[in-house]
Amino acid sequence: MEEGIPNPSSPYAQEGTDAHRLVELKLKLVTEQITKRKYNTEVKRLKASSQYYGQSMEDYAQQHVDLVMEDLASMPGADLYSETRVDFGEWAPGGWGTADTILVNDDVLSIWDYKYGKGVRVRADHNVQLMLYALGAYHDLGLLYDFSTVRMTINQPRIDNLASFEMSLQELLDWGKNVVMPAADKALNGEGPWNFENPSSTAFYRAAGFDKHLAEANLKIRKYKFKEANTLTDAEIADILDQAPRIKRWLTAVEDYATDQVLTHGKEIPGYKVVEGRSVRVITDKDKAESILESAGIEDIFKPQELKTLTALERLVGKKEFNELLGELVDKPQGKPTLVPEEDHRKPFTPSSAQDDFDEYNEDTIKGEK
C-alpha cells in the first residue's frame, strides 16, 4: 500500500535529529573521541542550523549523557559506540537501524535509546525496536565481546520516562529465530496478520488516508447510530473514548491525503477546497531583538531562560514602539495549506504556490522520530 508514496520528514523528526546530534557530541566530548574545540565548532553549527536548539535541549541532553556515563562506569572495561548503524538482516532481510548509544564489555551489552518526543510514552519492556537493535549489535560486535546479558534502556526525559529491560543473550537469539524470522518471511511475501484496530499498526502508516480497510475499521463506531435507546450508556461512552485517539489520527490522515490530492494532482474533492491557513508572526533573529530591547532600556523581556513571545513583548512595549524597535525583525510566514468547505470565504490556493508549503508543514501524515 505504501509503495511509491514519499516518506517526508516532519518538524518532530527534525527536532529529534537535532536533539540526538547534541547528545552524540556531548558523549564524544566526555569520552575524548573529539576535542573541546571540535565540540564547540559542531555545537555552533547546530545552533545556526536548528530552529529547535535551546537551553531545554541542552539540559535534557546533559541529563541523558550523565545517565549513560553512570551506566558506563558500572561496566568495567566497556566501550562506547555512539550513533552506530546495526545490521539485523540475518533475522529480517534488509533490516538495519541506528542505535543511539551502545555500551559493551565481556559481560553486558547495554543499549540506550534517547526518545526526545513527548507525544507517546515508550515502554522498554520487550521493546521490539531495541530488541532488533540488540540483534544487530550482536551481529556486529558478538565476535569482539563475550557478553551474555542484554540490557535495553529508554530515556524519554521530557515526560520523565526512564525504564530498562534485561534479558539473556540466549533469550534474545531465541526471539530472533522463533519470532522475527518467521514474521519477516511472511511480511516479505505479503502475508501475515494486520490488525487495523491496533494503534501501533497504523501509527506511521503512509497509506492511512486512502486505505479502505482502515476506514472500515474506524467507521465501526457507526454502530451506535442504530441503538434503540436515545442515550449512550456509560460503557458505550467509554468505548468511544477508547477509540477516539485512533480515529482522530485517521481523520487527520484522510484530510492530509485529500489536501495533497488537490495540491499535487489537481483533483477536486466534492464540496471542499484548499486555502491558506492561519499564520503566526515570528521574530526572525531573537538574539538581535534581545540586544535592541536591552539597549532601549526595556526590562522584564524574558520568561525562564528565553525571550518572551512576540505577543507578550508587543503588549509589554506597546504596539507603536514595538514596531519602531523590532518591525524589521518580524515576519509573517505563509500559512499552512488547509482543507475547508467550499463555502469558506478565503480564496483557493493555486497548486503551484501551495505545494512547497504543504510539503514543509505536513506534520500529520507521518509523525516519525528518529
N, C-alpha and C positions, 0 to 999 in steps of 0.2 A: 504493500500500500504506500510506503514511503518512497519507493524508487523514483528517482528523478525530482524529488522535492528538495529545494535548497535547505540547508541547515544553518540559518543565520545565527550570529551571536546575539547577545542581548546585554542591556546595561548590567543585569545581575551577574552574568558571566564575566563581563569585563571587570566589574568591581572585585569579583573573586580572584580573577587573574592577577590584578594589582596587589591584592592582599597576600596572595601566595608568593608573589615576587619579593615582597618586602620580607616575609618570613625566610625565604631562601637566602636572601642577602644577609640577614641577621645571623642565621645559622652558620653560613660560610665564614662570617667575620669571627664569631665566637670560637669556631673550630680551626681558625687560622688557615682556611682554604683561600681566603682573599685578604688583601691588606686593608688597613683603615682607609687609605687613600682611594683604593678601588671601590670600597663600600660607599664612601661619601659621593664619589662620582656617579655611581649607579643609582643611589637614592635621589640625588639631584635630578637625574634623568627621569626617574619615576615620578617625582613631584611635578616636573614640567609636562609630562605626557598624560598624567592621570587626573581626571576630574573628581576622583573619589578619595584620593590621598588626604589624610588629615591626622590630627592628634589621636583620634579614637582608633584609627587603623594602626598607628604606631603602638599605642598601648596594648591593643589586642595581640598584635604580632609579638611584642616583647613578652607578654604573659605566656604565649604559646611556646616561644623559644625557651623560656625558663623551665617549663614543664618537660620539654623534650630533653633539655640538658640534665635535668634531675634524673630522668629515666636512664640517660646515657651513663651518668655517674654510678648508677646501680648495677651496671653491666660491665664487669672487668674486661678490659681488652677489646671492647666493642668498637666497631667502625660505624661511621655515619654517612649515609648516602642521601642527598637532597635532590628532589625533583628528578627522580630516576625512572626511566622507561622500563617496564617489566613485561615480559612476554609469557602469557599463559596459553599460547596457541597449541601446546601439546594436549590440552584438555578441551579447548574451544578454538578450532582452527581460525587463525586470523585475529585472535583475541590478544589485546595488549592494553596497557594503561600507564599512567604516570603516577607513581607513588610519591606523595608529598615528602615523607621522611622515612628512611629505613635505618634502624639500628640493629646490628647483628654481631654476635660473637659465637663461640662454640657451644653455648647453652640455649640462647634465646634469639628468635627473630621477632623484633618489635617494629610494628608498622604504625605510623601516626598519620592521621588524616585530618587536615585543618579545614573545617567547614565554616566559611565566613557568612553564609546565608543565614537568615533568621526566620524564613517562612515556614520551613518544615523541620521538626525535631528529628534528628537522625539517630537511630539506635546502633549500638556497637555489637550487641548480641547476635551472632551469626549474620553479620552484615555481609551480604553477598559480594559487594564491590571490594571490600577489604580482603575477603577470603580469596577472591580471584587474584588480587594483587599479591597476596601471600603465596599463592601457587606460582605466580610469575617470579617472585623474589626467590623462591626455592629453585625454580628452573635456572635462574641466572646466577645464584650465589651458593647453591647447595653443595657444589664441589669445593668451595673455598672455606665453608664453615660447617661444623658438625652439630648444628642446633637440633633440639628435639621438642622445644616448646615454641609455640607461635602466639604472640600477643598482639592484639589489634586495638587501637585507641582512637576514638572520635573526640575531637575538641571543637565545640561549637560555641565560642566564647560570648557571642552577642546574645545568646539566650541561656547562658550558664549551663551548658550541656557538656559534661566531661564524663566519658564512660569507656571502660575497657572490657575486652573479652579474650579469654585464653582457651586454647585447645592444643592438643598434642599434634606434632607433625604428622603422625600416622593417621589421626582423625581427619586432618586436612586433606591428605592424599587419598584417603578412602572416599571423602566427599567429592574430590575431583574426579575420581574414577567412576563412582556409582551414581552421582547426581549430575555433575557438569557435563561429562562426556555424552551421556545419552540425551540430555536436554539440548546440547549444542548440535548433535547429529540430527535431531528432529527439526530444530529451528532452521538449519541449513537446507533441509529438504522441504521446508514449508509446512511442517507438521507441528503437532503439539497443542496443548490447551491454550486458550486465550480468554481470560475472564474480563469482560468489558466492565463489570461492576466493581472490579478491584482498582482503586485509585492508582496503585503503583504500576498497573499495566498500561495506563494511558497518560501518565504524568508528563512525559516528554514525547508524546505521540504526534508526529508531524502531520498525519492524515486525519487527525481528530475532527477537523472542520467539515469533512465531507464523507466520513465513514458511516454508512447506513446502519451497520450492526451496532455501532456505538450509539447512534441516535435512538435506535430501538431500545437499547438497554436503559438509556436515560429517560426515555418517554414512558417507561413503565409506570412512572409516577402518576400518569393519567388515570390509573385505576380508581383513584379516589373520586374522580368526577362522577362515577356511576354508583356511589354509595347511596343507599336509600335515605339514611339519616341526613339531616341538614347540617349537622356539626361533626367535625372530626373528633375522634377520641384522643385521649392523651397519648396512647400508644401510637396512633396514626401520625400525630404531630411529631412525636419523637422519631418515627421512621423517616418522615420527610426531612427533618433537620439533619439526620444522619446522612442523607443523600445530597443535601444542599451543596457542600463544597465541590463534590464531583460534578454536579450539574452546572454550577457556576463556571467551572473551568471549561466545560464542554461548550456552553453558550458563548464564552469568550472566543474559543477556537473557531466556532461557526462564524461569528462576527468578523474575526480577523481574516478568515478564508474568503468570505463574501467581499470584504474590502479589497483584498488582493486581487480578486477576480475582476472587480471594477477597474482598479488602477492599472493592473498589469495587462489584462487581456481585453479590456474594453467591453466587458459584459454588462448587461443591465439586470439588476436584481429587482424584480417587480415590486414597486412601492417604496424603493429605497434609493439613496444617492450618497455620495461621499463628499463631505465638506471639510473645511479647515476647523479643527477643534480649538479649544481654549488654549491660550498661550500665556506663560508666566514670565514676567520681566526678570532678568538676571543681571548681576554685576559681573562684568567681564574680567576685571582684574581686582580681586579683593585686597591684595597687598597694597596696590596703588590707592585704592579707595580708603583703606585704613590710614595711610600716610596723609592723604588730603584732609581727612576728618580731624586727625590729631593736630595737624598744622593749623587748622581753623579753630582749635581750642574746643572741639566738641568732645564731651565726656560721655561715659556710660554707653559706648558703642559696641561693647562685647557682651555676648552671652558666654557661658562657660567655654573657654578655650577657642572660640572663633567669633568672627564678626556677626553682628545681628543680621536678621533677614532684611532684604531691601525694603519691605513694607514697614518694618519696625524702625529702621533708620529714617525713612521718609517721615514717619509720624514724630520721631524724636527731633529732627532738624526743622521740619516744616517743608512743604512741597516746593515752594519757591526757592529757598536756599539749597535744598537737596538738588534741584535741577541745576542750579548755578555751580555747585561744587562737583557733582558726580554725573551730571547729564551725559557727558561723553563716554562714561563707563557703563551705561545702562543699555542693554539690548533686549529686544522682544523677539525671540525666535519664532519661526513659523510654527503654527500649531500642528499637532498630530492629526493626520487624516482620520476622520471619524465617520462611521456609517450612521445615517439618520433617516427617518421617514421623509419621503419626497416633498411633503408639505412644509418642511423646515424652511425658514426664510433665507438661510445662508446659500450663497452661490456654490455650485458644484466645483470641486477641484477638477482641473484638467489632468489626464493621466501623465502627461509629460512633467508637470510640476509637482505631482503628488508622490510619485513612486519613490524618489530618493528619501523623502521624509518618512514614508511608510516603512521602508527598509530600516531606517535609523531608529524609529520609535516602536517598532513591532516587538513588544516585550512579552506578549502573552501566548503567541502560538507555540513558542518553545521557551520555557524558563529553565535554562540549563545552568549549572555551576561547574566550574572546573572540578 
